[in-house]
Amino acid sequence: MPHYRSVGEVPAKRHMQFRDERGQLYTEELMSSVGFSEESALLYHRHSPMAILSAERADAPVDALHDNAPVLPRHLKLHDCPEGGDPVKGRRLILGNEDVRISYVAATETSGLYRDAVGDQLVYIESGQAMLESIFGRLAVGEGDYVVIPTHATHRWVVSERVRMLSVETPAHLNVPARYLSTRGQLREGAPYSERDVRGPATPLLVEDDEVPVLVRTRAGMTRYTYAHHPFDVVGWDGCLYPWAFSIFDFEPIVGRVHQPPPVHQTFAGEGFVVCSFVPRLFDFGANAVPVPYAHANVDSDEVLFYVGGDFMSRAGSGIGPGSVSLHPSGFVHGPQPGSVERALGKPGTDELAVMIDTFRPLRLADAALEVEDPAYPWTWAAT
């Protein structure tokens, strides 16, 4: 969905000679998706991006995943996770399946250079501020921002204070829901956000270092390359493939006379999962409308909600608050906590802020999730 952008110096025509002030040719790199058939970016390097001096295996800890058995709803208190580390190596896997890995970190350090060659990343900034530096330039992000990092984009996170992040990694690509787009790729009127809400790098980021390590994640595992020159040597680029940010506060909620189903909150689409945004909004305005969700069974999906801020009225009495994650699996009927429906009647709206991830294959729990689980949660609907 990101529209065409041109940053820095690029020649008038593609794949033609482009030289620096000394007459040296820049090295042209095409970064494309789905072979050469979908979005791409064309970058111009001062040095060869292929020049490596060494390569070594970099083993990463194996994160065990446990079946949700017996099948239960879960409440995970992510603010109880240990703080520290950087936004890449400090991530703690919480939930995962074949299509998605959901991790959390309260990072206090700047990361090294990193490239994910397996799939796209979506990072939600719960709190704090950071700078995403990449081969495309700098992108300042902060509280409430979704940050999309496309496959293969070499980057690092610069952290000046603690920043809490929820990350979603996929072995495929992340997209804007197709129903929001015209046949030529523009966001339609009526979509809950527009191109004006999307931010991308605006200027090149030039670093002149030699012998630079980059950690690369591939399907075969982790490799640490040492490059002859710093990857941030791009003088210009253009195209439709680059890191971009979009604030949850720019998401425009869709409301109706009666309660609207979760798909109206959809923000991103991945293979085997979707991401939705719950933002402050007016309640349903029909006479006698019940404004909180009805009890429902997700017969085809597991539902994850990351509670960020505000008043989670339908969850009152469950122990859920900011920093909580709820997992409501397929096979379990769930809905408002006892008393929530009556308390919601007559109220004008909700000020809740939450990110939802629905997956179409069962999610399994990582050790870090089990360490911060509230064991009382499954029984809270039986409270009187």
Legacy VTK file of the C-alpha trace (Angstrom):
# vtk DataFile Version 3.0
C-alpha trace
ASCII
DATASET POLYDATA
POINTS 384 float
0.000 0.000 0.000
2.783 2.572 0.679
2.665 4.965 -2.238
5.599 5.887 -4.465
8.335 7.806 -2.692
11.634 9.226 -3.960
14.303 10.137 -1.385
17.748 11.644 -1.964
19.540 11.528 -5.304
18.269 9.251 -8.061
18.955 9.428 -11.816
16.279 10.385 -14.319
16.027 6.810 -15.677
16.274 3.436 -14.001
19.183 1.041 -14.645
21.331 3.735 -16.277
24.802 4.983 -15.334
24.778 7.080 -12.144
28.119 8.440 -10.899
29.369 10.329 -7.857
31.364 13.570 -7.885
34.574 11.577 -8.552
33.087 9.783 -11.537
32.642 6.461 -9.706
29.531 4.448 -10.483
27.045 3.989 -7.664
25.950 0.376 -7.121
22.298 -0.115 -7.952
20.316 -2.550 -5.746
16.779 -3.640 -6.602
14.896 -4.826 -3.520
11.747 -6.521 -4.774
8.943 -8.667 -3.352
7.347 -11.844 -4.728
10.111 -12.240 -7.269
9.937 -9.205 -9.520
6.136 -9.072 -9.653
5.097 -6.913 -6.670
6.334 -3.778 -4.876
10.006 -2.875 -5.091
12.544 -0.186 -4.266
15.657 0.803 -6.199
18.566 1.909 -4.004
21.884 3.527 -4.969
24.901 2.590 -2.787
28.273 4.320 -2.586
29.875 0.896 -2.131
28.964 -2.626 -3.135
26.282 -4.092 -0.808
27.650 -7.548 -1.717
31.158 -7.071 -0.306
31.406 -9.319 2.769
34.591 -10.081 4.684
33.345 -12.971 6.801
30.264 -15.017 7.692
29.587 -17.071 10.793
26.664 -18.941 12.209
24.962 -17.071 15.024
22.867 -19.532 16.984
19.807 -18.063 18.613
18.028 -19.579 21.624
15.345 -22.064 20.617
11.977 -20.869 21.900
9.812 -23.803 22.941
6.103 -23.513 22.182
3.501 -25.393 24.204
0.002 -26.381 23.092
-2.845 -24.573 24.770
-4.014 -27.766 26.481
-6.436 -28.045 28.098
-7.917 -25.386 25.825
-8.373 -22.346 28.051
-8.607 -18.569 27.750
-5.377 -16.999 28.974
-4.399 -13.689 30.579
-0.740 -12.698 30.247
0.645 -9.731 32.187
3.377 -8.469 29.873
4.441 -5.652 32.206
5.702 -8.425 34.509
8.254 -9.470 31.875
11.855 -8.473 32.721
12.989 -5.142 31.299
16.229 -4.540 29.413
18.065 -5.496 26.278
17.552 -4.148 22.799
14.487 -4.329 20.536
15.895 -7.249 18.505
17.807 -9.571 20.838
15.727 -8.571 23.864
12.415 -9.745 22.415
10.693 -12.484 24.369
8.461 -14.769 22.341
4.976 -14.914 23.841
2.741 -16.703 21.335
3.323 -18.331 17.968
2.269 -20.695 15.219
3.314 -21.424 11.622
2.094 -18.011 10.414
3.061 -15.558 13.125
5.380 -14.986 16.107
4.212 -12.467 18.726
6.941 -11.102 21.005
7.346 -8.377 23.612
10.235 -6.283 24.868
10.766 -3.358 27.234
13.999 -2.264 25.560
16.580 0.043 27.114
19.475 -0.386 24.664
20.181 0.389 21.022
20.255 -2.669 18.781
22.940 -3.772 16.372
22.324 -3.919 12.637
19.704 -6.541 11.781
18.034 -7.898 8.673
15.069 -10.277 8.609
15.210 -12.181 5.324
12.295 -14.458 6.308
9.355 -12.051 6.254
7.902 -8.693 7.182
7.783 -7.314 10.713
5.091 -5.230 12.383
6.072 -3.463 15.608
3.588 -1.640 17.840
5.091 0.997 20.146
3.208 0.775 23.437
5.204 3.552 25.123
8.447 5.473 24.753
10.214 6.765 21.667
12.815 5.349 19.319
14.486 5.972 15.984
14.358 3.291 13.309
17.482 3.698 11.184
17.685 1.722 7.954
19.150 1.652 4.480
16.186 3.898 3.580
16.940 6.589 6.188
15.625 7.561 9.621
12.056 7.153 10.867
11.175 8.602 14.272
8.473 6.589 16.049
6.738 6.812 19.389
3.767 5.837 21.498
0.885 4.466 19.446
2.849 3.911 16.239
2.627 0.811 14.117
5.936 0.330 12.277
6.127 -1.931 9.212
9.603 -3.184 8.286
9.689 -5.016 4.945
11.626 -8.219 4.419
15.367 -7.729 3.844
15.555 -4.096 5.034
18.764 -3.756 7.064
17.978 -1.649 10.131
18.693 -0.883 13.760
16.675 0.588 16.616
18.165 3.599 18.406
16.732 3.774 21.927
17.318 6.769 24.221
14.869 5.709 26.942
12.820 2.619 27.749
10.500 1.713 24.909
7.851 -1.011 25.165
7.207 -2.883 21.905
4.898 -5.654 20.762
6.326 -7.274 17.629
4.590 -9.450 15.065
6.840 -11.437 12.737
5.544 -13.358 9.741
7.301 -15.648 7.240
5.360 -13.841 4.512
4.261 -10.271 3.749
2.014 -7.859 5.610
-0.544 -5.847 3.658
-3.359 -3.353 3.934
-6.742 -5.153 3.775
-7.697 -5.501 0.104
-11.196 -4.110 0.658
-9.683 -0.734 1.618
-7.855 -0.380 -1.706
-8.954 0.675 -5.171
-8.066 -1.534 -8.129
-4.990 0.686 -8.643
-3.875 0.604 -5.013
-5.150 3.892 -3.554
-6.878 3.792 -0.183
-10.592 4.200 -0.847
-12.909 6.803 0.596
-14.386 5.144 3.674
-11.167 3.325 4.610
-10.290 3.975 8.270
-7.027 5.712 7.335
-5.455 7.375 4.290
-2.069 7.914 2.670
-1.765 11.202 4.584
-1.523 9.172 7.786
1.471 7.136 6.554
5.034 8.257 7.301
8.261 7.024 5.714
11.956 8.019 5.733
12.429 11.480 4.229
16.209 11.818 3.811
19.117 9.406 3.225
21.204 8.198 6.146
24.888 8.130 5.208
27.372 6.339 7.484
31.013 5.831 6.459
32.238 2.893 8.575
34.244 -0.145 7.529
34.053 -3.804 8.663
30.501 -3.649 9.970
28.651 -6.692 11.437
25.035 -7.380 10.444
22.893 -10.107 12.022
20.689 -11.760 9.388
17.743 -14.064 10.034
17.071 -16.577 7.268
15.029 -19.759 7.021
18.234 -21.661 7.786
18.805 -19.752 11.040
20.935 -16.771 12.065
24.083 -15.660 10.231
26.409 -12.805 11.191
28.031 -11.177 8.179
30.877 -8.689 8.363
30.509 -6.201 5.525
33.423 -4.279 4.042
31.379 -1.068 4.234
28.433 0.153 6.270
25.050 -0.732 4.677
23.832 2.817 5.399
25.634 4.232 2.365
22.557 4.819 0.192
22.554 8.237 -1.486
19.029 7.860 -2.826
16.193 5.459 -3.551
12.707 5.344 -4.970
9.809 2.924 -5.104
6.920 1.581 -3.041
8.789 -0.758 -0.681
10.221 0.835 2.477
9.682 0.988 6.250
6.652 3.029 7.204
4.754 4.091 10.286
1.108 4.739 11.019
-0.293 5.912 14.347
-3.176 4.065 15.963
-4.448 7.527 16.935
-5.042 8.214 13.222
-7.309 5.173 12.849
-10.887 6.344 12.251
-13.387 3.992 13.942
-16.499 2.779 12.153
-19.649 2.818 14.283
-23.291 1.908 13.695
-26.774 1.742 15.201
-25.969 -1.697 16.640
-22.713 -3.315 17.711
-20.251 -3.678 14.838
-18.209 -6.910 14.488
-14.401 -6.899 14.877
-13.606 -6.790 11.104
-14.546 -3.081 11.069
-11.436 -2.523 13.205
-9.085 -4.355 10.804
-5.857 -2.462 10.128
-3.454 -5.002 8.548
-3.739 -8.378 6.835
-1.138 -11.144 6.867
-1.141 -14.710 5.636
-3.080 -16.605 8.287
-3.776 -13.627 10.557
-5.173 -10.084 10.769
-4.402 -7.109 13.012
-7.145 -4.779 14.287
-7.143 -1.472 16.200
-9.611 -0.649 18.967
-9.652 3.102 19.588
-11.900 5.542 21.477
-15.259 5.658 19.697
-18.955 6.407 20.132
-21.088 3.532 21.278
-23.897 2.129 19.130
-26.635 4.722 18.906
-29.728 2.641 18.096
-32.576 2.615 20.578
-32.079 -0.265 23.037
-28.729 -1.196 21.423
-26.342 -3.224 23.584
-22.975 -1.479 23.134
-20.564 -4.155 24.387
-19.692 -7.341 22.475
-22.080 -10.257 22.560
-20.807 -13.663 23.630
-19.150 -15.250 20.622
-17.227 -18.307 19.559
-14.337 -17.852 17.131
-14.864 -21.149 15.352
-12.005 -20.532 12.900
-9.547 -18.410 14.836
-7.686 -17.632 18.037
-8.184 -14.068 19.286
-5.391 -12.102 20.972
-6.005 -8.664 22.494
-3.175 -6.460 23.733
-4.671 -3.885 26.101
-2.811 -0.592 25.860
-4.823 2.061 27.691
-8.178 3.478 28.659
-11.180 1.865 30.318
-11.708 -1.779 29.336
-15.336 -1.779 30.440
-16.262 -5.199 29.049
-13.312 -6.749 30.927
-14.047 -5.170 34.324
-13.497 -7.630 37.147
-11.222 -9.921 35.117
-7.909 -8.473 36.297
-7.077 -7.179 32.819
-5.416 -3.769 32.550
-2.757 -1.918 30.538
-0.029 -4.319 29.429
-2.337 -7.335 29.522
-2.754 -9.823 26.699
-5.833 -12.013 26.515
-5.922 -15.174 24.421
-9.398 -16.474 23.601
-8.917 -19.682 21.610
-11.128 -21.369 19.079
-13.420 -23.754 20.949
-14.066 -21.352 23.839
-17.158 -19.103 23.937
-16.214 -15.713 25.360
-17.663 -12.271 25.815
-18.154 -9.505 28.398
-17.393 -10.150 32.031
-20.368 -10.509 34.408
-22.166 -7.186 34.895
-20.459 -5.463 31.968
-23.534 -5.352 29.749
-25.691 -3.588 32.337
-22.919 -1.122 33.204
-22.474 -0.173 29.531
-26.130 0.679 28.884
-26.658 4.405 28.435
-22.959 5.300 28.197
-21.985 7.490 25.215
-18.758 5.755 24.210
-15.586 3.932 25.116
-12.060 5.238 25.497
-10.284 1.865 25.256
-7.087 1.455 23.241
-6.071 -2.053 22.203
-4.417 -4.049 19.418
-6.043 -7.316 18.337
-4.397 -10.171 16.434
-6.654 -12.933 15.105
-4.931 -16.059 13.801
-6.516 -18.801 11.718
-4.339 -21.553 13.145
-4.097 -22.335 16.861
-1.572 -20.351 18.841
0.888 -22.027 21.174
2.352 -20.485 24.310
6.041 -19.765 24.851
7.784 -20.143 28.197
7.768 -16.346 28.669
3.962 -16.359 28.448
3.588 -19.067 31.067
5.864 -17.099 33.414
3.494 -14.087 33.445
0.126 -15.849 33.230
-2.727 -15.033 35.603
-4.053 -18.507 36.480
-7.371 -17.135 37.817
-8.539 -15.663 34.491
-10.369 -18.664 32.962
-12.793 -18.764 35.874
-13.730 -15.068 36.012
-16.940 -15.489 33.972
-18.291 -17.687 36.782
-18.017 -14.823 39.291
-21.297 -13.694 40.856
LINES 1 385
384 0 1 2 3 4 5 6 7 8 9 10 11 12 13 14 15 16 17 18 19 20 21 22 23 24 25 26 27 28 29 30 31 32 33 34 35 36 37 38 39 40 41 42 43 44 45 46 47 48 49 50 51 52 53 54 55 56 57 58 59 60 61 62 63 64 65 66 67 68 69 70 71 72 73 74 75 76 77 78 79 80 81 82 83 84 85 86 87 88 89 90 91 92 93 94 95 96 97 98 99 100 101 102 103 104 105 106 107 108 109 110 111 112 113 114 115 116 117 118 119 120 121 122 123 124 125 126 127 128 129 130 131 132 133 134 135 136 137 138 139 140 141 142 143 144 145 146 147 148 149 150 151 152 153 154 155 156 157 158 159 160 161 162 163 164 165 166 167 168 169 170 171 172 173 174 175 176 177 178 179 180 181 182 183 184 185 186 187 188 189 190 191 192 193 194 195 196 197 198 199 200 201 202 203 204 205 206 207 208 209 210 211 212 213 214 215 216 217 218 219 220 221 222 223 224 225 226 227 228 229 230 231 232 233 234 235 236 237 238 239 240 241 242 243 244 245 246 247 248 249 250 251 252 253 254 255 256 257 258 259 260 261 262 263 264 265 266 267 268 269 270 271 272 273 274 275 276 277 278 279 280 281 282 283 284 285 286 287 288 289 290 291 292 293 294 295 296 297 298 299 300 301 302 303 304 305 306 307 308 309 310 311 312 313 314 315 316 317 318 319 320 321 322 323 324 325 326 327 328 329 330 331 332 333 334 335 336 337 338 339 340 341 342 343 344 345 346 347 348 349 350 351 352 353 354 355 356 357 358 359 360 361 362 363 364 365 366 367 368 369 370 371 372 373 374 375 376 377 378 379 380 381 382 383
